[in-house]
């Protein structure tokens, strides 16, 4: 098949990952254009990958016309919805980095706009493609855990003040949110994907070591509709370096724990009813990625390409992205109200996505 042609909107930190994979790691993909409001960033990517660079996304889309198949939105979280709606009219499929939006109404508008224009909307949740996570999902789907008891995710990463000072939008309510929305959104997605729908949540947060509007540390207690319980522990205040990004699942018939700093290393694989291959799982699924992004982006973008070329449903579409955003919004609602929040709910005091964007 012909190569899928990608354009990038936003040339910040995460764009490096997308650009390298599209340009050098996928045989059936190519990068055809980049765009960023900051001219220096657009020029850097344009020169490095020998593709046209733009400062205006509409100008880019009108210029390349039918020369693009998929547009990756890699801008600040608070701009995802605006950019997705603006781009949808060009009828090119859209990939948007996590979180897909900061409010439920924005997420719904994104889904609606893409549906109206007959295009697919993909939300980046690359940790679902980590090899140990795929193995865990197989065990979950085959019923090896029996009755679920508890699921826990821990994000203990290091983001000092210099990280937040890179861009004025980082750590703001209007454009970013805190550790729950940004760093832990992947892990919250994994927990809900494994454990099922959440019935209610109670959460606390704090801002301990950096000067930002939102939180750098938080905990949440979840009750799943199955009756199982869950814990989310998240912080960017680990010092002096990244410590852990993990998930553990406990059920009546077994326990699995995946650790490492990017949900990348199988730590525990233990079931009361052993099957062939169990003894080698821990050793087989130990791998250390080069950074906290892990290896998953490659497999994720392969899935996007397959979905477009074969018109199949992707593992993480707009509806899946919306699901974890609703839980994150409920976490913030609980933080602000000091009460347990039931899902489904209408946000009243959740600060995520509120306020003016920094200049």
N, C-alpha and C positions, 0 to 999 in steps of 0.2 A: 504494500500500500504506500501511497505518497506520504510524505512527512507532514505531521501536524505543525502548523506555524503558530508560534507564540509571540505575544507582545507583552511587555511588562509595564505596568503603571505604578510608579514608585520605585526609586532606586536606593533605598536605605539598607539597613542591616540584613534583613532576610532576603532581599533581592539577590545578594551574592549567591545564596544557596540555589535559588530558582534558576538563575542565569547559568551557573556552572553545570547544573544537571541537564538543562534543556540544550545547551550548546555542546556539551562534551560527553554526556553519559547516556543519552537516549538516542538510539539509532534512527528512530522514526519521529524525531522532533527537531525543530530548528527555531532559533530566536530570530525574529525579523524586525523588531523595533522596541525602543525603550522610551519611557517618558517620566519626567520628574519636574516639579515646579522649580527646583533648584538647578539652575543651568549647569553648574559644575558637576553635579551628580549625573545628570543626563549625558553630558559630554564624556565623563569617565567611562560609563558603560557603553556608550556609542563607539568610542575609540577602541575599547578593549575587545568588544565582540564584533566590530566592523558592521554595525547596523545603524540605521537612521535614529537620531535622538531628537526628542521633542520636549517642550515645556508645557504643552497643552494637549490633553488627551483627545479632545474633539478634532483638533488639527491632525493629530496622529492617525486617528481612525479614518478621517476623510481622505488623508493622503495615501494610506496603504490600501484602503478599499477592501477588495476581496482577497488581498494578499495575506490575510491573517485568519486563523480558525478559532483561536482561544486567547483570551486576555486575562492575565493574572493581576489582580488588584492587591498591591503590596504597600498600600498607604496606611497612615495612622488609623487605628480601629474606628475612631469616631467619624471617619470619612468614608468607610466602606459602603454604607448604604447609598449615600449621595452619588458616589462614583459608579456603583453597580447599576443604579437606575439610569444614570446618564449614558452608560455604555450599552445598556440592554437594547436601545433603539437601533444599534448597528447590527443586531442579530448575530453576534458572535458569542460563543460559549464563554462563561465567566468562571474563573477560579478566584476565590477570595481567601486571604489568610484569616486565621482565627484571631479573635472571635469574629463571626460574620458581621456583627453589628453590636451596638451597645444598648439598644432598646428593642423590646419585642415588636413594637410598631414598625421600626426600621427593618427588622428582619422580615416581617410579613410583607412589607412593601417590596423588598428585594425579590422575594419568592414570587410575588404577584407579577412584577415587571418582567421577570425572566419567563414566566409561564405565558404571559400575554404576547411576548415576542418569539415564542417557540424555541427558546434556547435553554441549555442546561446550566444549572448553578451548582458549583462544587465548593465545599468548604474544607480547608486544609486541616486535617487531623492525622498527621503522618505517623503518630505513635501507634495507631491501629495496625500499621504494617510492620512494626518491629517483629523480628522472628519469634522471640519468646512470647510476645503478646498474641501473635497468630496461634501459637501452640496452646496458650491459655484459652483462647476463644474456642478452639476445637474441643477442648475438654468440657467447656461450659455447654456448648451446643449438643454434645453427646450425652449430657446428663451425669457426668462422672462425679460431680460434687453432691448430688442428691439435694436435700433441703439446704438452702443457703443460710448462713449464720451471720457473717460479717464481711464487709469489704472495706479496705483502708487504702488511701493513697497519701503519700508524703512527698512534698516538694521542698527540699532544703537547698536552696541555691544562693549564690552570692551575686548581688547587684548593688554596687556601691554608688555613691552620689555622682561619680563621673558618668556612670551609665545613664542615669536619669537626666543629667545635664547635656547629653548629646543632642537632644531635641526638646523644644519647649513643650511639646504635647505629652511627653512621657510622665506617667504618674498623675495626670489630671483626670478629673471626673468626666469632663466633656469629651476627651479624645482617647482615653486609654484605660482608666481604672487602675486597680492595683494588682497584687499577686494572684488573687482569685481569677481575674479576667484575663490577665496576660499569661504569666508563666504556668499557672495551674489549670488553665482551661483544658489543656490536653488530657491531664490526669483526671479531671472531673468527668470529661467525656468518656474516658476508659472505664471509670467506675460505674457510670450509669449504663454504659453499653454492656458491661458484664453482669451487673446486679439487677437491671430492669428499672422500671418506672419508680420514681421517688414519690412518696406520699407527703412527707413534711421535712423541714429543715430548721435547725436552730444554730446560729452562728455568732461568733465574736471576732473582732479584728482590732489591730493596733498598728500604729506607725512608729517604729522603734528607732531605726538607725539612719534614716534618710529624710531629707526635707522635701516631701511631696504631699499632694492633696489626699491621695488615696492610701490604702494600707500596704505595708510591706510584710505583714504577718497576719495570719488568720487561721481559725479552726472552725469546723462545721460538723455537726452531728446530723446524720440522715436517717430517716426511717423509710425503708422501701415498701412498696405495696405488697411484697411477698412476706413481710414481717421481719426480714433481715435488717440489720443496722449497718451504718456506714460512718466512716470518719474521713474527713479531709483535713490534712495538716499542711499548711503552705506558708513558706517564708522566702523572701529574698535577702534576709538578714543573716544567713549563714556566713561565717567568716573563718578563715580568709579566702575560701574558695568553694565552688560547688561541691556539695556533699552527697545528695541523694535525690533521685526521682524514681519512686517505686509504687507498686501496687501489690496488695496481698488479698487473696480470696480464701475464706474459710467456709467449708460446708460439712455436712454430716458424714460425708464419705471421703473427704480429702482436703488438702491445703496446698495452695500454690503461692509463692512469693517471687516477684520479679523486682530486682533492685538495679544497682548501677546508678549512674547519675542521669541516665536518660531512658529509664525503663528498658534496659538493654541486656540485663544479666539474670538468667534464671538462678535463683537462690535455693528455692524449695519446690520440689515436685513430689508430693507424697499422697498416695491414694490407698484406701483400705483394700480395694479390689484392683490388684496390679494387672497390667496388660503388657503385651510384648513391646519392648522398647522403652519402658518407663525408667529402667536403670541407667540409661544413657542420656536421658533428657537434660539433666543439669549440666553435664559436661558439653553436650552438643550445642546447647543454646547459651553459651557464655560468649559474649562478644563485646568489645569496647569500641564505641563509635568515636570519631575524632572530636565531636563537640556535642552540646546538649540537644542539638537538632536530631541527632541520631542518623540512621540510615533510611528512615521511612519515606523521605521525600521522593526518592527515586521510584519506589514501588507505588507511592501515591499517584505520582504523575503518569506512571504507566497505566494505572487504573483509569485515570481521566481520559487518556488517549483511547483506551479500549472502549470506554463508555461512549465516546463521541463517534468513533469509527464503526462500532457495531450496534449503536443505539441501545445500549444496555444501561441499567440503573447502577450508578456508582455507589460505593460503600458509604461515602459521606456526601450526601447532597444537601440542598438547602434545608430540608425538613430535619435532617439529623443535626445540622448546625444549630437550628432553632431550638432543638430539644435541650442541648447543654446550656445554651444562653438563658433559657427560662430558669434552669436550676441556679445558675450564677446570679441572676436577677433576684431570685428568692433568697439566696444567701445574703445579698446586700440588704434586702428588705428586712430580714431578721436582724442584721447588725444594727440598722437604724431604729427599729421598733423595740428591740429587746425581747421579741416574742418569737415563738415557733410559728413558722409560716407554712401553710398548706399549699401544695400545688394541685390544681391550677389556680392561679391567683392574678389579681390586677395590681401592679406596682403602685404604691402610694408614696412611699418615702425613699425608695431606692434612688441613690444619687448618680448611679452609672448613666452616662450619656447626657447628664444635665449640666447646665452652665455654659459659659462662653468659651469658645476655643481660643487658646493663646495666640497671640500675633507672632 
